[in-house]
């Protein structure tokens, strides 16, 4: 599933999440085992092994779309 966020897009599957930023052509990638979703500020958080980054998804709709595509529950 491709989700448009401010500045880029999130490509989410049951196995991984990839974030591609348009302006600087940077890509972030993490396995879904290392991802958590936080509901209050609509954040996607990757933390596991050598992966450690977070990203604001901009809206509740984007957060729900990532949750649906990956099967990850949203922490409220």
Steps between C-alpha positions, in 0.01 A plus 500: 500500500631848412407782738578863419643699790633856518830496309479149360328165520488187711498158335368251755462123478453221754880453506657844474447874492692728265485880514610695192554873530458699178714806565829338599440152351565333835351160583439348844419131531415264787348158553152503656640314805692820581206741444251644747219749439414771751153654485520829686742685265449251208856365504665207327796385713770259382717365780684171486858384453680780318175664384387804697284771340156653530268682265185706535232359270310829498148368554289233665400371154866435410559330835197274449613417144846391619341297779267327254777425248747363756270345758667704777269618778497870586612584855273771645 
